[in-house]
Amino acid sequence: MTILVGTADGLFAVDEDVQRAGLDGRDVTALSADGGWAVVDDHSILRSGDGGWDEVAALPGDRAGRCVLPTGDDALVGTSEAGLFRLADPVASFENVEGRDAWYTPWGGPPDTRSLSAGADGVLYANVHVGGIPRSEDGGASWAPTIDPDADVHQVLAHPTEAGHVLAATAYGLSVSHDAGRTWDTRADGLHGRYQRAVALAGEWVIVSASEGHVGRKSAIYRTPYAGGAFERVADVPEFTSNVDTFWLAAEGDRVAFAGPDGSLWGSDDAGATWRPRAGGLAAVRAIALV
């Protein structure tokens, strides 16, 4: 398993050792799940090619990129101030989502478009913090609200093969929808704390980070069967004093990895049943991807 790690000082590839992988000295603000797109230094949108990384666009003004989702030959970028761009072009329909005027943050600043995901049927999901999960069934031409904004969603993740199946890491547990976000159930059985920042799907298992609150007291990694059931805390992994954040957790098939707030990197080849340390001392991790 090769883990691509975006940090405040460029990219690193972690396999049996840790090697620099480009963009030295640059702040890799966000990575796509496949590791092929990045937002760098908050504003530059880059795509990976045979010769390295090519800048394809730059976000305008003061909008800072928070997440990036490939959509064929281009990408959607979620930004500060609850923005959504197709490369450098604003998605005007996103400015008119029902209920947008009520989006907020607990500290009084403008909300972010924190995460993006696309379903097996092409439905788009945009997680606004704090503003719920607007959904688009027409490629972004229009958007409709889904989950209650006060669920305090930190990441949305659509199932890669099951149309209409969506997961959301929230402040109150794992929210699950089987009808494209029209209705939601929240699961928290077995958790020591309901507050979740990150979610990944590893085969038939859902992996989450959970803690007692936004400052990350007793932060730990859990897994639960996708079909339903209680959460179980994973073995071999320490408890952390701050949160395992959004995009610090990634999975592909049965392979899973996460970055700890202490600069550690952990990997599992069996859907989170067992883990081993992969690296340590990584500074200012922003996002990881499995490549």
Secondary structure, DSSP 8 states (H G I E B T S, - for coil): --EEEEETTEEEEESSSEEE-S-TTS-EEEE-TTSSEEEETTTEEEEEETTEEEEEEE--TT--EEEEEEETTEEEEEETTTEEEETTEE-GGGGG-TTGGG---TTSS--EEEEEEE-TTS-EEEEEETTB--EESSTTS--B--S-GGG-EEEEEE-SSSTT-EEEEETTEEEEESSTTSS-EEE-TT-S--EEEEEEEETTEEEEEEESSTT-TTBEEEEEETTS---EE-SS---BSS---TTSEEEETTEEEEE-TTS-EEEESSTTSS-EEEE----SEEEEEE-
